[in-house]
Amino acid sequence: MKVLIVEDEPLAAQRLEDLLKKLDPQVDVVGRCDSVKKSVAWFGKNTLPDLVFLDIQLGDGLSFEIFDQVVVDCPVIFTTAYDSYAIEAFKLNSISYLLKPVKSEELGAALMKFRSSPYYTAGKENLRQVAMDKAQHMLTREYKKRFLVKSGVHVRSIPVEQILYFYSLEKATFAAVDSGRTILLDYSLEQLETLLDPALFFRVNRKYFISLEAITDMITLSNYRLRLVLKNSNDIDILVSRERLQEFRNWLDQ
């Protein structure tokens, strides 16, 4: 199986190649590119590989720009350390992806999925383009930068950088700011998840949506339970939900 790796981090590219060859000694890495420009040149000079591993964010731009300049008519597995919204777009459109740092078991599962499927048909190709368009929009979108809040007859603008975390209580949503104040908002946590940059805030459970700056301590209770201590919070029972634990660890390790 001939494979092209597009990755701008040399150590990550080498690790991916080593994992591939360990999982399948027949894998032949026919090329490694570290930029949009070099990838376009590679596709213009070489026969298409059987499979491409494509990092989303490269040094000279988003890898989606490659598809604007050359025809890449072969299966693609995206690798990304960026955000869960882009990943969700890939899921909905049956696009394989790997979250960085790539794990051997997840890579093996992706290869099995590739081997069990034919090359993308024209219809599948259209779905892939839709996924890329959605992901590109999500990666380049403008996220909310501030909130307008009322205090009596006064109106204030609170930058998101000053907010430590959001939480729900009795069907209301509050923002805890670094000054120690708590502000009532006219948003649900679900709405805030679509408005705020997922690189800055993470929904750890149904009640809390936090920033990295809010965390003062993390306590492991078991392999599946992690308790957080947050600034300006007296809540001693803030737990990362089991289904979000691995994604939370990946978010911390960006």
VENBELTA-V968561 format. One record per pair of residues at least 12 apart in sequence whose ideal C-beta (glycine too) atoms are under 8 Angstrom apart, sorted by the first residue. I is the first residue (numbers start at 1). J is the second residue. Records with the same first field share a line. If there is no record, write none. Layout:
I->J + J
This chain:
1->24 + 26 + 27 + 28 + 50 + 51
2->28 + 30 + 49 + 50 + 51
3->20 + 27 + 28 + 29 + 30 + 49 + 50 + 51 + 52 + 53
4->29 + 30 + 31 + 32 + 33 + 42 + 49 + 51 + 52 + 53
5->17 + 29 + 31 + 32 + 33 + 52 + 53
6->32 + 33 + 34 + 39 + 52 + 53 + 54 + 55 + 58 + 63 + 66
7->32 + 33 + 34 + 53 + 55 + 79
8->34 + 35 + 55 + 57 + 58 + 59
9->55
10->34
12->55 + 79 + 100 + 101 + 102
13->32 + 34
15->101 + 102
16->53 + 79 + 102 + 107
17->29 + 32
19->102 + 104 + 107
20->107 + 111
22->104
23->104 + 107 + 108 + 111
24->111
30->46 + 49
31->46 + 49
34->58 + 59
35->58 + 59 + 60
36->58 + 60 + 61 + 62 + 63 + 65 + 66
37->60
39->58 + 63 + 66
40->66 + 69 + 70
43->66 + 70 + 71 + 72
44->70
48->72 + 73 + 74
49->74
50->74 + 75
51->74 + 75 + 76 + 77 + 114
52->72 + 74 + 75 + 76 + 77
53->76 + 77 + 79 + 98
54->66 + 76 + 77 + 78 + 79
55->78 + 79 + 80 + 100
56->78 + 79 + 80 + 82 + 86 + 135 + 139
57->80 + 81 + 82 + 139
62->136 + 139 + 140
64->132 + 135 + 136
67->129 + 132
73->125
74->119 + 120
75->96 + 114 + 117 + 119 + 120
76->95 + 96 + 128
77->96 + 97 + 98 + 110 + 114
78->90 + 95 + 96 + 97 + 98
79->97 + 98 + 99 + 100 + 102
80->97 + 98 + 99 + 100
81->99 + 100 + 101 + 250 + 254
82->139 + 199
83->138 + 139 + 197 + 198 + 199
84->198 + 247
85->138 + 198
86->135 + 138 + 139
87->99
89->131 + 134 + 135 + 138
90->131 + 135
92->131
93->127 + 128 + 130 + 131 + 134
94->124 + 127
95->127 + 128 + 131
96->110 + 113 + 114
98->110
99->250
101->253
143->195 + 196 + 197
144->160 + 195 + 196
145->159 + 160
146->158 + 159 + 160
147->160 + 163 + 175 + 183 + 185
149->183 + 184 + 185
158->175 + 177 + 183
160->196 + 197 + 200
162->177 + 178 + 179
163->175 + 176 + 177 + 178 + 211
164->176 + 177 + 178 + 210 + 211 + 213 + 214 + 230 + 231 + 232
165->201 + 208 + 209 + 210 + 211 + 214 + 230 + 233
166->185 + 189 + 192 + 201 + 208 + 209 + 210
167->189 + 207 + 208 + 209
168->188 + 189 + 206 + 207
169->207
172->184
173->185 + 186 + 187 + 188 + 189 + 192
176->214 + 230 + 231 + 232 + 233
178->213 + 231 + 232
180->232
189->203 + 206 + 207 + 209
192->209
193->209
196->209
198->251
199->254
200->212
202->248 + 251
203->244
204->228 + 238 + 239 + 240 + 241 + 244 + 248
205->238 + 239 + 240 + 241 + 244
206->241
207->238
208->228 + 230 + 238
210->228 + 230
212->252
213->231
214->230 + 231 + 233
215->228 + 229 + 230 + 231
216->229 + 230 + 231
217->229
221->239
224->242 + 245
225->239 + 240 + 242
226->239 + 240 + 245 + 248
227->239 + 240
228->240
